[in-house]
Amino acid sequence: MTPAEIEALSFSIIEQEAGNHGFPHDQWTIVRRMIHTSADFDYLTNVRFHADAVKAGAQAIMKGRNVVTDTNMARAGIRKSAILRFGGSLECLIDDPTVAHAARDSGCTRAMAAVDAAIPMMRDGLYVVGNAPTALLRLMELIRSGKASPALVIGLPVGFVNAAESKALLVEMDTPFISNVGRKGGSNIAASVVNALILLALAKS
């Protein structure tokens, strides 16, 4: 089977097993790709969307806004060529030497320092968190204070310490987000959400 045939069969299986899921088309495009990436049908019930999330994310991509990730793993999983096609860039500052110095000097995590450093480039774009709850917590702090203004926050940190808690705080915010409930998530899942938004943007362009 070709890769396209494998993907089509996988989506067919997902559609069959998901049944009457109740998601509108654009949201289902995202949730289906999350399930495809993870083989985890729990995303049928634990994903959370801000009402404006899908529109905000697709429009930001179409307008050539930047996509910034918290990990290089998430960055590697995103279709960079499509982001570039729209005129945007795909960035991750976690390994930037200035970020490492800032983290060491301030005593915070590199993930937090990377969020601070990315404030200018995330304006009206996407900030994607697939690993570090500390990155999501710092991002929300900056949004509340008016220092950061991404068009969409994709908040899917994974783990046992503050992952669920940080996402619970995100879904209470009045800023466009795509997130989920609980400990699950990860860089691959976060990347899959961006890729689904890219496909939606391409379909609308």
Disulfide bonds with the S-S distance in Angstrom:
none
